[in-house]
Amino acid sequence: MSIARKNREACIGCQRCVERCPMDVFYYDPLENKSVILYPENCQSCGQCYLACPADTLMIVDTSFEYAPVPIRGLRTFKEARPEKKR
C-alpha cells in the first residue's frame, strides 16, 4: 500500500502532509504552493498525511507501483548522470 494523489490541483498548500509524514515522503514546492509526493516508495501507509489533509486530495492505494525516478531528486536526467563514453 502507498499514498497517491487524487487531484494535485486541489492541493491548497497547507503543508500538513509534509509536517505529519514520519518518512519524509512529501516535499513542499514553494513555486507552485503545493506538496509533491517525492518518495512514495518510503510510504509506510500510516495514514497520517491522509487524515491531516483538509482538502481531501490524498488517497491510500492498495497496489504497489514501480516509480520512475523523479527529476527533482538529482536535478538531472539519467543521460546526464551517466554520460556515454566517446569512442
MDAnalysis code that builds the backbone (N, CA, C; Angstrom):
import MDAnalysis as mda
import numpy as np

u = mda.Universe.empty(261, n_residues=87, atom_resindex=np.repeat(np.arange(87), 3), trajectory=True)
u.add_TopologyAttr("name", ["N", "CA", "C"] * 87)
u.add_TopologyAttr("resid", np.arange(1, 88))
u.add_TopologyAttr("resname", ["MET", "SER", "ILE", "ALA", "ARG", "LYS", "ASN", "ARG", "GLU", "ALA", "CYS", "ILE", "GLY", "CYS", "GLN", "ARG", "CYS", "VAL", "GLU", "ARG", "CYS", "PRO", "MET", "ASP", "VAL", "PHE", "TYR", "TYR", "ASP", "PRO", "LEU", "GLU", "ASN", "LYS", "SER", "VAL", "ILE", "LEU", "TYR", "PRO", "GLU", "ASN", "CYS", "GLN", "SER", "CYS", "GLY", "GLN", "CYS", "TYR", "LEU", "ALA", "CYS", "PRO", "ALA", "ASP", "THR", "LEU", "MET", "ILE", "VAL", "ASP", "THR", "SER", "PHE", "GLU", "TYR", "ALA", "PRO", "VAL", "PRO", "ILE", "ARG", "GLY", "LEU", "ARG", "THR", "PHE", "LYS", "GLU", "ALA", "ARG", "PRO", "GLU", "LYS", "LYS", "ARG"])
u.atoms.positions = np.array([
    [0.837, -1.177, 0.000],
    [0.000, 0.000, 0.000],
    [0.882, 1.240, 0.000],
    [0.332, 2.286, -0.579],
    [1.105, 3.516, -0.703],
    [0.156, 4.702, -0.805],
    [0.702, 5.871, -0.660],
    [-0.087, 7.098, -0.772],
    [-0.082, 7.554, -2.230],
    [-1.170, 8.131, -2.665],
    [-1.288, 8.662, -4.019],
    [-2.116, 9.940, -3.959],
    [-2.049, 10.713, -5.001],
    [-2.768, 11.994, -5.068],
    [-4.000, 11.821, -5.933],
    [-5.155, 12.227, -5.423],
    [-6.390, 12.206, -6.214],
    [-6.342, 13.301, -7.272],
    [-6.033, 14.516, -6.810],
    [-6.036, 15.668, -7.694],
    [-5.027, 16.680, -7.163],
    [-3.912, 16.832, -7.833],
    [-2.861, 17.738, -7.363],
    [-3.300, 19.194, -7.410],
    [-4.145, 19.528, -8.345],
    [-4.613, 20.914, -8.470],
    [-5.459, 21.337, -7.269],
    [-6.060, 20.380, -6.582],
    [-6.910, 20.697, -5.429],
    [-6.093, 20.934, -4.158],
    [-4.798, 20.643, -4.191],
    [-3.932, 20.851, -3.028],
    [-3.894, 22.344, -2.699],
    [-4.133, 22.668, -1.417],
    [-4.186, 24.081, -1.008],
    [-2.854, 24.584, -0.452],
    [-1.846, 23.719, -0.381],
    [-0.521, 24.141, 0.055],
    [-0.389, 24.369, 1.549],
    [-1.192, 23.690, 2.348],
    [-1.150, 23.896, 3.798],
    [0.062, 23.233, 4.463],
    [0.692, 22.304, 3.790],
    [1.894, 21.589, 4.245],
    [1.644, 20.642, 5.411],
    [0.409, 20.330, 5.711],
    [0.127, 19.402, 6.807],
    [0.671, 18.016, 6.520],
    [0.590, 17.583, 5.270],
    [1.119, 16.259, 4.920],
    [2.641, 16.226, 5.094],
    [3.291, 17.325, 4.742],
    [4.749, 17.416, 4.880],
    [5.144, 17.346, 6.350],
    [4.387, 18.036, 7.193],
    [4.687, 18.076, 8.622],
    [4.379, 16.759, 9.319],
    [3.314, 16.081, 8.904],
    [2.865, 14.867, 9.599],
    [3.579, 13.596, 9.168],
    [4.109, 13.564, 7.968],
    [4.708, 12.329, 7.451],
    [6.004, 11.989, 8.188],
    [6.058, 10.825, 8.861],
    [7.276, 10.444, 9.580],
    [8.382, 9.920, 8.672],
    [8.067, 9.663, 7.410],
    [9.036, 9.065, 6.491],
    [9.528, 10.026, 5.413],
    [9.219, 11.300, 5.500],
    [9.633, 12.312, 4.515],
    [9.257, 11.942, 3.084],
    [8.033, 11.477, 2.906],
    [7.541, 11.127, 1.573],
    [7.247, 12.388, 0.767],
    [6.858, 13.457, 1.444],
    [6.407, 14.677, 0.775],
    [7.479, 15.755, 0.733],
    [7.345, 16.602, -0.277],
    [8.186, 17.785, -0.454],
    [7.239, 18.948, -0.750],
    [7.498, 20.096, -0.174],
    [6.681, 21.270, -0.456],
    [7.349, 22.092, -1.547],
    [6.625, 22.339, -2.622],
    [7.124, 23.142, -3.732],
    [6.621, 24.576, -3.558],
    [7.489, 25.491, -3.109],
    [7.039, 26.866, -2.857],
    [6.657, 27.628, -4.128],
    [7.181, 27.236, -5.265],
    [6.845, 27.924, -6.512],
    [5.398, 27.669, -6.921],
    [4.927, 26.448, -6.692],
    [3.554, 26.108, -7.052],
    [2.614, 26.136, -5.857],
    [3.162, 26.309, -4.655],
    [2.391, 26.292, -3.413],
    [1.590, 24.995, -3.281],
    [2.275, 23.868, -3.525],
    [1.655, 22.551, -3.448],
    [2.665, 21.555, -2.893],
    [2.152, 20.512, -2.266],
    [3.044, 19.442, -1.825],
    [3.187, 18.426, -2.949],
    [4.332, 17.783, -2.978],
    [4.643, 16.804, -4.001],
    [4.973, 15.485, -3.305],
    [4.438, 14.388, -3.819],
    [4.792, 13.076, -3.294],
    [6.128, 12.714, -3.940],
    [7.195, 12.986, -3.237],
    [8.533, 12.855, -3.806],
    [9.109, 11.450, -3.642],
    [8.898, 10.826, -2.501],
    [9.440, 9.493, -2.246],
    [8.324, 8.518, -1.871],
    [7.452, 8.161, -2.812],
    [6.330, 7.270, -2.496],
    [6.780, 5.877, -2.060],
    [7.967, 5.482, -2.465],
    [8.465, 4.165, -2.074],
    [8.788, 4.086, -0.586],
    [8.911, 5.239, 0.079],
    [9.170, 5.274, 1.521],
    [7.892, 5.214, 2.347],
    [6.737, 5.303, 1.705],
    [5.456, 5.345, 2.412],
    [5.234, 4.054, 3.193],
    [4.872, 4.216, 4.470],
    [4.591, 3.074, 5.341],
    [3.086, 2.880, 5.548],
    [2.284, 3.618, 4.814],
    [0.823, 3.533, 4.858],
    [0.266, 3.766, 6.255],
    [0.851, 4.702, 6.978],
    [0.367, 5.003, 8.331],
    [-0.910, 5.838, 8.290],
    [-1.129, 6.565, 7.189],
    [-2.339, 7.346, 7.013],
    [-2.335, 8.711, 7.667],
    [-1.218, 9.133, 8.254],
    [-1.164, 10.428, 8.923],
    [-1.390, 11.580, 7.950],
    [-0.805, 11.506, 6.773],
    [-0.981, 12.561, 5.773],
    [-2.421, 12.579, 5.267],
    [-2.972, 11.406, 5.054],
    [-4.348, 11.266, 4.567],
    [-5.333, 11.893, 5.558],
    [-5.140, 11.614, 6.840],
    [-6.032, 12.154, 7.873],
    [-5.842, 13.659, 8.069],
    [-4.643, 14.159, 7.827],
    [-4.351, 15.574, 8.049],
    [-4.757, 16.477, 6.889],
    [-4.976, 15.924, 5.719],
    [-5.255, 16.732, 4.521],
    [-6.668, 17.321, 4.565],
    [-6.789, 18.650, 4.732],
    [-8.117, 19.270, 4.790],
    [-8.806, 19.349, 3.427],
    [-8.039, 19.281, 2.348],
    [-8.609, 19.384, 1.004],
    [-8.990, 18.021, 0.438],
    [-8.692, 16.947, 1.165],
    [-9.018, 15.581, 0.739],
    [-8.438, 15.261, -0.645],
    [-7.148, 15.558, -0.830],
    [-6.507, 15.308, -2.122],
    [-5.684, 14.028, -2.138],
    [-5.569, 13.360, -0.999],
    [-4.749, 12.149, -0.915],
    [-5.608, 10.907, -0.786],
    [-5.057, 9.785, -1.194],
    [-5.715, 8.502, -1.022],
    [-4.655, 7.433, -0.795],
    [-5.028, 6.410, -0.089],
    [-4.135, 5.277, 0.118],
    [-4.566, 4.195, -0.853],
    [-3.667, 3.805, -1.725],
    [-3.982, 2.819, -2.748],
    [-3.509, 1.444, -2.309],
    [-4.192, 0.445, -2.793],
    [-3.940, -0.924, -2.367],
    [-2.988, -1.671, -3.302],
    [-2.324, -0.963, -4.165],
    [-1.406, -1.605, -5.097],
    [0.001, -1.066, -4.894],
    [0.968, -1.825, -5.310],
    [2.348, -1.337, -5.255],
    [2.755, -0.919, -6.659],
    [3.559, 0.114, -6.731],
    [3.953, 0.680, -8.017],
    [5.460, 0.664, -8.156],
    [5.899, 0.628, -9.386],
    [7.302, 0.841, -9.703],
    [7.410, 2.305, -10.092],
    [8.026, 3.111, -9.249],
    [8.094, 4.541, -9.501],
    [9.353, 4.893, -10.280],
    [9.160, 5.703, -11.298],
    [10.295, 6.216, -12.054],
    [10.988, 7.281, -11.212],
    [12.287, 7.453, -11.391],
    [12.990, 8.495, -10.638],
    [12.405, 9.871, -10.924],
    [12.194, 10.633, -9.902],
    [11.635, 11.973, -10.045],
    [12.788, 12.923, -10.371],
    [12.651, 13.767, -11.424],
    [13.751, 14.637, -11.834],
    [14.284, 15.550, -10.735],
    [13.446, 15.965, -9.788],
    [13.916, 16.892, -8.764],
    [14.905, 16.232, -7.803],
    [14.910, 14.906, -7.728],
    [15.808, 14.215, -6.803],
    [17.264, 14.524, -7.113],
    [17.647, 14.326, -8.360],
    [19.032, 14.574, -8.722],
    [19.210, 15.830, -9.537],
    [18.110, 16.452, -9.887],
    [18.103, 17.664, -10.703],
    [18.802, 17.481, -12.042],
    [18.823, 16.243, -12.491],
    [19.349, 15.975, -13.833],
    [18.766, 14.668, -14.337],
    [18.859, 14.468, -15.628],
    [18.283, 13.268, -16.217],
    [19.264, 12.114, -16.120],
    [18.787, 10.929, -16.448],
    [19.627, 9.743, -16.391],
    [20.809, 9.859, -17.352],
    [20.582, 10.414, -18.549],
    [21.663, 10.564, -19.524],
    [22.760, 11.490, -19.008],
    [22.355, 12.562, -18.330],
    [23.341, 13.489, -17.783],
    [24.119, 12.855, -16.639],
    [23.466, 11.979, -15.890],
    [24.118, 11.330, -14.758],
    [25.127, 10.283, -15.227],
    [24.835, 9.662, -16.352],
    [25.733, 8.651, -16.903],
    [26.022, 8.970, -18.364],
    [26.930, 9.881, -18.608],
    [27.211, 10.244, -19.994],
    [27.825, 9.067, -20.761],
    [27.497, 9.015, -22.033],
    [28.039, 7.948, -22.861],
    [29.525, 8.194, -23.096],
    [30.261, 7.111, -23.152],
    [31.699, 7.204, -23.407],
    [31.951, 7.492, -24.883],
    [32.884, 8.366, -25.133],
    [33.250, 8.676, -26.519],
    [34.212, 7.617, -27.008],
    [34.015, 7.236, -28.235],
    [34.881, 6.191, -28.808],
    [36.058, 6.758, -29.501],
])
